[in-house]
Amino acid sequence: MDWVLYILIFVFGYVTCRLVYFFRVNRLSLSLLKLSHIIYLSTLIKAMEHLSYAREIMLEHMLKSEKGPTYISSFEYRFEEDVRHLKERSIRELVQQHPEIFRQVIDFEDWPTAMRFLMENRAHTLTFWNKSNDRQD
């Protein structure tokens, strides 16, 4: 009878250990997933910022070379369409790249909700970019 009790205690301990490990790994993987979303979205924001700088430089060049207002407005329209398309495609692709089981964990589905998610996690974003800037210096 003692051996049965020892075996039961061993099995209970083993199962408990595996469950604790399983929950720890789940929490860690969800944290990594959330952090990867933060990095992806903040990188998109940086890309949009650089696109905006390029737009301003191009507009300045057009004004200096005396392009017509039709040409400039056409450029601005195409630029805004490209940015809008980039925003939509990037979020759609990000969501589609996740397996079905992880899609319920994603806290956004379009650009406005993604920006809200990024603002809610502003501290993580700033920490990431400040640490990466420290390494470059």
N, C-alpha and C positions, 0 to 999 in steps of 0.2 A: 504494500500500500504506500510506503514511503517513496518508492521509486516513481510511482504514478504521479504523486504530488510534486516531486522534483522535476519530472518531465513537463508537467503542466505549468509550473513556475517558469521553467526555461522557455517554453513556447510563448507564454504570456510576455515575458521580458523581451524575447526576440521580436514578436509582433509589435509591441509597444515601441521598441527602438526603430523598427522600420517605418511605423506610422509617423513618429516624430521626424525622422529623416525625410520622409515624403512631404510632410507639410513645410519643413524648412526649405526644401528644394523648390516647391511650388511658390512660396513667398519670394524666394530669390529670383526665380524665373519671371514672375510677374513684375518685380521691381526692375529687372533688366529690360523687360519689354517696355515699361513706362519710360525708362531713361532713354531707350533707343528712339521712342516717339519724340521725346523732348529734343534730343540732338537732331533728329531729322527735320523737325519743324523749325528749330532755330537756325539750322543751316539754310533752309529755304528762305527764311527771313533775311539772312545775310546775303543770299543770292539776289533777292528782290532789291535789297539796298544797293548792291553793286549795279544792278540793272538800272536803277533810278539814277545813279551817278552817270552811267553811260548815256542815258536819255538826255540828261541835262547838258552833257558835253556835245552830244549830237545836235541838240536844239541850238546851242551857242554857235556851233559850226555853221548850221543852216542860216542863222541870222547874219553871221559875218559874210557868208557867201551870197547873201541877198536872195535866198530862195523865196518863192511866193508863198502867200498864206495858205493856198490850197495844198501845196506840197508839204508844208509844215503840219497842217491839220491832218493830212493823210498819214503822215509819219506817226503823229500822236495817236490817231485812231488804231493803226496797226500795232503800235507798241502796247496800248491798253488791252487790245484783244489778245495779244501774245501773253501778256501777264495774266490775264483772266484765265486763259486756256491752261497755262502752266499751273496755276493754283488748283484748278479743277482736276487736271490729270494727276498731279502729284498726290493729292489726297485720295483720289479714287484708286490709284495704283498701290498706295500704302495699305489701304484697307483690303484690297484684293490679294495682296501678297501674303496675308495672314491665313493660316489654316482656319477652318470654320470654328473650331473649338476656341480659338483666341479672339475671334471677332467680337464676341460679347464683352471682352475686356477693354476694347478700344473705346475711349471716351469721346470720340468725335466722329462725324460722318461727312462734314464739308468744311470749307475754309473758315467761315465764322466760328463754328464750334471748335475747330482746331486751334484758332487763335485764343479762344476763351480757355481751352485746356492749357495752352502755353502760358497764358497770364496767370492761371491758377498755380502753375509750377514755375513761376518766375525765379524763385530762389535757386532752384536746381539749374535752371538755364544760365543764370548769371554765374553760379559757381563753376559750371562746366566751362564757360567761355573765359572766365578769369583764370582758371587753372591752365587752360590751353595757351592763353596769352603769356602767362608766367614762364612756360616752358620755351617759348619762342625767344624771349629776351635774353 
